[in-house]
Amino acid sequence: MATTMSLKLACVVVLCLVVGAPLAQGAITCGQVSSRLAPCIAYLRSNGAGAVPPSCCSGVNALNSAAQTSQDRKTACTCIKSAASSIAGINYGAAGSLPGKCGVSIPYKISPSTDCNSVN
C-alpha cells in the first residue's frame, strides 16, 4: 500500500515538473525522463540488490540516446535529481552505478550534489 502511494506521489510530482518545465523544440522533457526511468524505481529502492531489470536498462539506454545535446543532458540531469529527491528510499549509490550496469556512460555523477548546470 505504501509503495502504491509513493508511486502515485512520484507521478504527481513528475507531472508538476513536466507542466512547469520550459520546453524547447526537440528538447528532452522531464516527462520523457521520468517515463523512461520509472522501471528503475523498485531496483533503486532495494539498495541495488540483484540484477537491474531489463526494462530499467532499456529506459536508461533510450534516455541516453535521446539526450544528444548539452542542453538535453542538463535537462535530464535536473529532472533525474528532482524526481529522485521526491521519491523516498532512493539509494544514490545504486543510482550512481546504474548507467554503468546498463552499459552507458554519462558525463555526470547521479548525486544530490551534482551541479547540472556544469553538465556538457
C-alpha positions in Angstrom: 0.0 0.0 0.0 2.8 2.4 0.9 4.6 1.7 -2.4 1.5 2.4 -4.4 1.0 5.7 -2.5 4.7 6.6 -3.0 4.5 5.8 -6.7 1.3 7.9 -7.1 3.0 10.8 -5.3 6.0 10.5 -7.6 3.8 10.6 -10.6 2.1 13.7 -9.4 5.5 15.4 -8.7 6.7 14.4 -12.2 3.5 15.7 -13.7 4.1 19.1 -12.0 7.7 19.1 -13.2 6.5 18.4 -16.8 3.9 21.2 -16.7 6.3 23.7 -15.2 9.3 22.7 -17.3 10.3 25.1 -20.1 10.2 23.4 -23.5 12.4 24.0 -26.4 11.8 22.5 -29.8 13.2 19.0 -29.9 14.4 19.2 -26.3 14.1 16.3 -23.8 11.4 16.8 -21.2 11.1 15.7 -17.6 8.1 13.6 -18.6 10.3 11.6 -21.0 13.0 11.2 -18.4 10.6 10.0 -15.7 8.7 7.6 -18.0 12.0 6.0 -19.2 13.4 5.7 -15.7 10.1 4.6 -13.9 11.0 0.9 -14.3 14.2 1.6 -12.2 12.4 2.8 -9.1 11.9 -0.5 -7.4 15.6 -1.5 -8.1 16.9 1.8 -6.7 14.8 1.4 -3.5 16.2 -2.1 -3.0 19.7 -0.8 -2.5 20.7 -2.1 -5.9 20.4 -5.7 -4.8 20.1 -8.2 -7.6 20.1 -7.7 -11.3 19.0 -4.5 -12.9 15.6 -5.1 -14.5 15.8 -5.3 -18.4 13.1 -2.7 -18.6 15.1 -0.3 -16.5 18.2 -0.7 -18.7 16.0 -0.2 -21.8 14.9 3.1 -20.4 18.4 4.2 -19.4 19.7 3.4 -22.9 16.7 5.2 -24.5 17.3 8.2 -22.4 21.0 8.2 -23.1 20.3 8.1 -26.8 17.7 10.9 -26.6 20.0 13.2 -24.7 22.1 14.3 -27.7 22.8 17.9 -26.9 24.4 19.6 -23.9 21.1 21.2 -23.1 19.3 17.8 -23.2 21.9 16.3 -20.8 21.5 19.3 -18.4 17.7 18.9 -18.6 17.9 15.1 -18.0 20.3 15.7 -15.0 17.9 18.3 -13.5 14.9 16.0 -14.0 16.7 13.0 -12.5 17.7 15.0 -9.4 14.2 16.4 -8.9 12.5 13.1 -9.3 14.9 11.2 -7.1 14.6 13.8 -4.3 10.8 13.3 -4.3 10.9 9.5 -4.1 11.6 8.2 -0.6 14.1 5.4 -0.2 16.3 6.0 -3.3 19.8 4.6 -2.8 22.1 7.1 -4.5 25.0 4.5 -4.6 22.8 2.2 -6.7 21.6 5.2 -8.8 25.2 6.2 -9.5 26.2 2.8 -10.7 23.0 2.3 -12.8 24.3 3.7 -16.1 27.4 1.5 -16.0 25.4 -1.6 -15.1 23.2 -0.8 -18.2 26.2 -0.3 -20.4 26.1 3.5 -20.9 28.4 6.3 -19.9 27.0 9.7 -18.8 29.0 12.9 -18.3 28.0 13.5 -14.7 27.5 11.6 -11.4 24.0 10.8 -10.3 24.0 12.5 -6.9 22.0 15.1 -5.0 25.2 17.3 -5.0 25.6 17.2 -8.8 25.6 20.7 -10.4 23.5 20.1 -13.5 24.5 23.5 -14.9 28.0 22.3 -15.3 27.0 19.2 -17.4 28.2 19.3 -21.0 
